[in-house]
Amino acid sequence: MAIGAQRDIEQTRQQLARWIRPRLAADDVQVSDITAPWNGFSNETLLFDVTWRRGATTRTEQLVARVKPPVHVFPEYDLRKQYRAMELMETTGVPVPRMRWYEDDPAVLGAPFFVMDRIAGAIPPDNPTYHVADVCAAFAPASRRALWLDGLGHMARIHRLDWRAAGFAWLDQPQWGPTGITQQLGYYRHYLGWATSGRPHPTCDPGLRWLEEHAPRNEPLALSWGDARIGNMIFAEDRCVAVLDWEMAAIANPEADLAWWLFLDWHHSSGLGVPRLDGFPGPAETIAAWEAHVGRRAEHLAYYEVFAAFRFAVIMIRIAALTEAAGLSIPENFAVENIPSRRLAELLASV
């Protein structure tokens, strides 16, 4: 369901130009070269150039618009949360695109959206996986190692932030639980019920029970990026120049991010039956590097690996429903027979 492909590009060009002009206080604004790459169900992304004139000065800038999709993976799609998180992050030294404007009114582009600067660089792809295509496959092993460790270092930098002083206390969601993992599990219990319409699920239901029964206590809390992986980073050569996609951000144990980082890489290699590229550090070195960055041990990583598999399995239930509703081909019983769900069952059998 390529949402962007449904859009009238000429009409969008005119709408964006009219909307941007007063925000730049420009005499004239021209929008050109709009493209709408496929972004799955997570968002609609519009890439475009804007040329504007103010007096004798003319400038051209490359911008990105993120538009709230008509259907989405999560029970709630809080676009403003993403904008606000990256806007705050601009003051921390963690690299993010410069946030320009947010628009709530759906009359402009048909849904709320925000605009940010476009950052030059490459994003390791999900499909086909970066282990077989694009920038990482083209790199020498030493560059892959440098890319991985630089990205990991920026993730750890997020975890070292004083999240209260940086203004992120609003990410706390006490309606789902008192704090940390209890809060996360409360939210994912809600998500699972919404995704399944209350029907039993053979792996996610026992997975949630196990997670609730074995939840660590008195955990450290930090700013958790949420969807922590190199596929949500922009790299210039082997250096991270932007950290993207904050829709899963929370106040939680940062080990959840480390486990997600490792689990998604496993999914994109062994999980898909694809050899992992030479040069990428393995789990042991990755964990040691993260521990050195944050100055403490990853004490509950086995637990958070189960949590990562569970979260991804819940997301896959919703993706299965959206894929089927869009009329796209889908394997039989895909809400259960998918890589994260099978991995969750394996992990539960081993703990």
Secondary structure, DSSP 8 states (H G I E B T S, - for coil): --GGGGS-HHHHHHHHHHHHHHHHT-SEEEEEEEE----TTT-EEEEEEEEEEETTEEEEEEEEEEE--SS-SSSS--HHHHHHHHHHHTTTTS----EEEEE--TTTTSS-EEEEE---SB---TTTTTTTSHHHHHS-HHHHHHHHHHHHHHHHHHHHS-TTTTT-GGG--GGG-SSHHHHHHHHHHHHHHHHHTT---TTHHHHHHHHHHT--SS---EEE-SS-SGGGEEEETTEEEEE---TT-EEE-THHHHHHHHHHHHHTTGGGT----TTS--HHHHHHHHHHHHTS--TTHHHHHHHHHHHHHHHHHHHHHHHHHTT----TTTTTSSHHHHHHHHHHHH-
